[in-house]
Amino acid sequence: MSAKGNSAELLPGTFFWFQTAGELLELSGTDVLSFLHRMSTAEIAGLPLGQGRATVFVTEKGRIKDVGIVLHREPGNVEVFCSAGAGEELLAWLRRFRVLDDVRFHPPQRWGGAELHGAPSKELLTALGLPRVTPVHWGAGYAGEWRGYPLRCFRVPAFIPDSAYRLLVPEERSAQLWEALRECAGEPLTSEQVEALRIAAGHGRHGTEWTEEYNPWEAGLTELVSLTKGCYVGQEVIARLSTYDKVQRQLVRFYSPSSLSAPAPLFASQRQVGILTSAAFDPWRRQWIALGYLRREWVWTQEFQLETAPGVWVPIYRWDRNS
C-alpha cells in the first residue's frame, strides 16, 4: 500500500479512499434490540453480540427517514450510526414510539472517518492494525480500538467492484486517522470526485435520494428489507407495495453532454415523468451524470428533456447498467 498522489489517479482502478462523517446514537436498556427491530426494516431482534447490520428507518407511510447501521455493542447496549446531520431528527422520531419499552436514549455524537473502496482495502485494514470483516452484508463490522481510541469498522456498498469499508472514530480523532491513511494510501478523493463515483454507482444518500418522498423499494434498498419479520413501523405499506406490485417509481442513472443541476423535473413527450435528485460532472468519463426517480412506466425510455433555463431544454439519457 504505497500509492502516492491523489488516489483518483488510480481510476478506473482498484482502490481509493475519501473522508466521511456520521452520527452515533447510543441506546441502552433490556429492550433495545426488540425496539429497533420494530422501528426499522431489517432483522435486528436476533443480531448477534458484537455484530452490525444496516437497516432503513421508515415512517408510518413506509417513507425513508434514514439508512443506518445498528451495532450490538454489549448486552443491553446498541449503537446506531446514521447519516451526518440526521441524528437529532432520528432520535426524536425514535422517542415518539417508546411506550413501555426499557430503552434509554443518549444525545447524538459526531464521528468522523474514511471510506476505503476496492480490493486493496483489506490489506489497508491490516496495515492500520485492524481486523478484517468476514461477513459480507451491508453493516457487518465491529467495535474496536485504534491507537487507544474507539473505532468502528463496517462494510458498506462499494462504488467500484470488490470490497468497501467505513472506518469511524470520534470526531476529534478523525484527523489522526486521515493522516495515517495518507501515509500508506496517498491523498483522499475530493468531495466532487466522491459525488461523481456515488452517482455512477447508483447509490443514494440522505437528503437527496433517501428522503420522506420515497420508499425503500423505489430507492433500491431491497437488501435491507425483510418480508418475513414481524410488525414494524411502516411494515404494512411496504409489504403491500411488494405483494401487489405497486411500486410507482425507480431510482435510475442518467448522463448528458450538457451541464446538469438537481433537483430538477424530468420530461418526456412533454410530460413530467420524474425528477433528478443528484448531479455531478464525472471527471473520468468527461460528462455529466445524475441520479433521479422515474415513474415506473418510463424506466425503459432512453431519452428525456431537462429545462436548464426558461425555454432552454437539453437532452438527458438513461444510463444502462451495462454501459
C-alpha positions in Angstrom: 0.0 0.0 0.0 2.3 2.7 -1.2 0.3 4.6 -3.8 1.1 8.3 -3.6 -0.6 11.4 -5.1 -4.3 11.7 -5.3 -5.9 8.3 -5.3 -8.2 9.4 -8.1 -5.2 8.8 -10.4 -5.8 5.1 -9.9 -9.3 5.3 -11.5 -10.6 3.4 -13.2 -8.5 1.1 -11.0 -8.6 -0.9 -7.8 -8.5 1.5 -4.8 -9.4 4.9 -3.5 -10.4 6.4 -0.2 -12.2 9.5 1.0 -13.1 11.4 4.2 -16.6 10.8 5.6 -18.6 11.6 8.7 -21.7 10.3 10.6 -23.5 10.5 13.9 -23.8 7.9 16.6 -27.0 7.3 18.6 -26.5 5.2 21.7 -29.4 3.3 23.1 -29.4 1.2 26.2 -31.8 -1.0 28.2 -33.1 -4.5 28.1 -35.5 -3.9 25.2 -33.2 -2.1 22.8 -32.9 -4.8 20.2 -36.6 -5.6 20.1 -37.4 -1.9 20.0 -35.1 -1.2 17.0 -36.5 -4.4 15.3 -39.9 -2.7 15.5 -38.6 0.6 14.2 -36.8 -0.4 11.0 -36.9 -2.8 8.1 -34.1 -5.3 8.7 -33.9 -8.3 11.1 -32.5 -6.7 14.2 -34.0 -8.7 17.1 -31.6 -11.6 16.7 -28.5 -9.5 15.9 -25.6 -11.4 17.5 -23.5 -9.7 20.1 -20.6 -7.7 18.6 -22.1 -7.6 15.1 -23.7 -5.0 12.9 -26.4 -4.7 10.2 -27.7 -1.9 8.0 -31.4 -1.1 8.1 -33.9 1.5 6.9 -35.8 3.7 9.4 -39.2 4.5 7.8 -42.3 6.5 8.6 -45.7 5.0 9.1 -46.3 5.5 5.4 -43.2 3.5 4.6 -41.1 6.5 3.5 -37.4 6.8 4.3 -36.1 8.6 7.4 -32.6 7.4 7.0 -30.4 4.3 6.4 -28.4 3.4 9.5 -26.1 0.7 10.8 -27.1 -1.0 14.0 -24.2 -2.4 16.1 -25.0 -4.8 19.0 -22.2 -3.3 21.1 -22.8 -5.0 24.5 -25.8 -6.8 26.2 -28.3 -4.0 26.7 -26.3 -1.5 24.6 -26.7 -0.8 20.9 -25.2 1.9 18.7 -27.0 3.3 15.7 -24.7 5.0 13.1 -26.8 7.4 11.0 -26.1 9.9 8.3 -24.3 13.2 9.2 -26.9 15.7 10.2 -29.7 13.1 10.8 -29.1 12.3 14.4 -31.4 14.8 16.2 -34.3 14.1 13.9 -33.9 10.4 14.0 -33.6 10.5 17.8 -36.8 12.5 18.1 -38.5 10.0 15.8 -37.4 7.0 17.9 -38.5 8.7 21.1 -42.1 9.0 19.8 -42.5 5.3 19.7 -41.1 4.3 23.1 -44.0 3.5 25.3 -43.3 0.9 27.9 -40.0 -0.3 26.4 -36.9 -0.3 28.7 -34.9 1.9 26.3 -32.8 4.9 27.2 -31.6 7.4 24.6 -28.4 9.3 24.7 -27.5 12.5 22.8 -26.1 12.2 19.2 -22.3 12.1 18.9 -20.4 13.3 15.9 -17.9 10.8 14.4 -15.6 11.2 11.5 -13.5 8.8 9.4 -13.0 7.4 6.0 -14.3 5.0 3.4 -12.0 2.6 1.6 -13.1 1.2 -1.7 -11.5 -1.5 -3.8 -9.6 -4.8 -3.5 -6.6 -3.4 -1.5 -8.9 -2.2 1.2 -8.4 -5.5 3.1 -4.7 -5.1 3.1 -5.0 -1.5 4.2 -7.0 -2.6 7.3 -4.1 -4.9 8.2 -1.6 -2.1 7.6 -3.6 0.0 10.1 -3.5 -2.8 12.6 -7.2 -3.5 12.3 -9.0 -6.9 12.0 -10.7 -7.7 8.7 -14.5 -8.1 8.4 -15.5 -11.6 7.5 -19.3 -11.3 6.9 -20.2 -9.6 3.6 -23.6 -8.0 4.3 -24.1 -4.2 4.4 -23.3 -3.1 8.0 -21.2 -6.1 9.0 -18.4 -5.0 11.2 -17.2 -4.5 14.7 -16.3 -2.1 17.6 -12.5 -1.9 18.1 -9.7 0.4 19.1 -7.1 2.2 17.1 -4.1 3.8 18.8 -6.0 3.7 22.1 -9.2 5.3 20.8 -12.6 3.9 19.9 -13.0 2.8 16.3 -15.9 1.2 14.3 -15.4 -0.6 11.1 -18.3 -1.6 8.8 -18.8 -3.0 5.3 -20.7 -0.6 3.0 -21.7 -0.7 -0.6 -18.7 -0.4 -2.9 -18.5 2.3 -5.6 -16.2 0.0 -7.7 -16.1 -3.8 -7.8 -14.8 -5.6 -4.7 -14.9 -4.5 -1.0 -15.7 -1.2 0.7 -15.3 -0.3 4.4 -16.3 2.7 6.5 -13.9 3.5 9.4 -15.3 5.8 12.1 -13.7 7.4 15.2 -14.8 10.2 17.5 -14.7 13.4 15.5 -11.8 14.9 17.4 -9.6 11.9 16.4 -10.6 11.8 12.7 -7.6 14.0 11.6 -5.2 11.4 13.0 -6.9 8.6 11.0 -6.8 10.7 7.8 -3.1 11.3 8.3 -2.4 7.6 8.8 -4.3 6.9 5.6 -2.4 9.5 3.7 0.9 7.9 4.8 0.0 4.5 3.4 -2.6 5.2 0.7 -1.9 8.7 -0.7 -4.3 11.7 -0.8 -8.1 11.2 -0.5 -10.5 11.9 -3.3 -12.2 15.3 -3.3 -15.8 15.7 -2.4 -16.6 16.4 -6.1 -14.9 13.2 -7.1 -16.7 11.2 -4.4 -20.1 12.6 -5.5 -19.4 11.5 -9.1 -18.5 8.0 -8.0 -21.5 7.7 -5.8 -23.8 8.7 -8.6 -22.0 6.4 -11.1 -22.6 3.5 -8.6 -26.3 4.4 -8.3 -26.0 4.7 -4.5 -28.4 7.1 -2.8 -27.7 9.3 0.2 -29.5 11.1 3.0 -31.2 14.3 1.9 -31.3 13.6 -1.8 -32.4 10.0 -2.7 -33.1 9.0 0.9 -36.0 11.3 2.0 -39.6 11.0 3.1 -40.6 11.4 -0.6 -39.5 7.8 -1.4 -39.8 4.3 0.0 -37.0 1.6 0.2 -38.3 -0.3 -2.9 -38.0 2.9 -5.0 -34.6 3.7 -3.6 -33.1 0.3 -4.5 -32.7 -0.7 -0.8 -34.3 -4.2 -1.2 -31.5 -6.0 0.6 -32.3 -4.1 3.8 -35.9 -5.0 3.9 -37.2 -8.2 5.5 -40.6 -9.5 4.3 -40.6 -12.3 7.0 -40.1 -10.3 10.2 -43.0 -9.3 12.4 -44.6 -5.9 12.6 -42.6 -2.7 12.4 -43.4 0.9 11.7 -44.3 1.2 8.0 -44.4 -2.6 7.5 -48.0 -2.8 6.3 -47.4 -0.2 3.5 -44.0 -1.7 2.5 -45.4 -5.3 2.4 -48.4 -4.2 0.4 -46.2 -2.4 -2.2 -44.3 -5.6 -2.7 -47.2 -8.1 -2.6 -49.4 -6.1 -5.1 -46.5 -4.8 -7.2 -47.5 -1.2 -6.5 -44.0 0.4 -6.5 -44.5 3.6 -8.6 -41.0 4.9 -9.1 -37.5 3.6 -9.6 -34.0 5.2 -8.9 -32.2 5.5 -12.2 -28.9 6.8 -13.5 -28.6 9.3 -16.3 -25.9 11.1 -18.4 -25.8 14.2 -20.5 -23.4 16.2 -22.7 -24.8 19.3 -21.0 -24.4 20.8 -17.6 -26.9 19.4 -15.0 -28.2 20.6 -11.7 -30.5 19.0 -9.2 -33.2 18.8 -8.0 -35.0 19.3 -11.4 -38.0 17.8 -13.1 -37.5 15.4 -16.0 -39.8 15.4 -19.0 -40.6 13.1 -21.9 -43.2 13.6 -24.6 -44.0 17.0 -23.0 -44.9 15.4 -19.7 -43.1 15.4 -16.3 -42.1 11.8 -15.7 -39.6 12.0 -12.9 -37.1 14.2 -11.0 -33.3 14.5 -10.8 -32.1 14.2 -7.3 -28.3 14.4 -7.7 -26.0 15.6 -10.4 -22.2 15.9 -10.9 -19.5 16.2 -13.5 -17.7 12.8 -13.9 -14.0 13.7 -14.4 -13.2 10.2 -15.7 -15.9 9.8 -18.3 -15.8 13.6 -19.1 -19.6 14.0 -19.0 -22.4 15.0 -16.6 -24.1 12.2 -14.7 -27.1 12.1 -12.4 -29.4 10.1 -10.3 -33.2 10.5 -10.3 -36.5 8.9 -9.8 -38.6 7.9 -12.8 -42.2 6.8 -12.9 -42.2 3.1 -13.4 -43.8 3.2 -16.9 -41.0 5.4 -18.1 -37.9 3.5 -16.8 -37.1 1.9 -20.2 -37.3 5.2 -22.1 -33.8 6.2 -23.2 -34.1 10.0 -23.8 -35.6 12.7 -21.7 -35.5 16.5 -21.6 -34.4 18.9 -18.8 -35.2 22.6 -18.7 -31.9 24.3 -17.6 -33.3 27.9 -18.0 -36.6 29.3 -19.1 -37.2 27.9 -22.6 -33.8 26.2 -22.7 -34.1 22.4 -23.0 -31.2 19.9 -23.0 -31.3 16.2 -23.6 -30.5 13.7 -20.8 -30.2 10.0 -21.3 -30.9 6.9 -19.2 -27.6 5.2 -18.3 -28.0 1.5 -18.7 -26.2 -0.7 -16.1 -24.1 -2.3 -18.8 -22.8 0.9 -20.2 
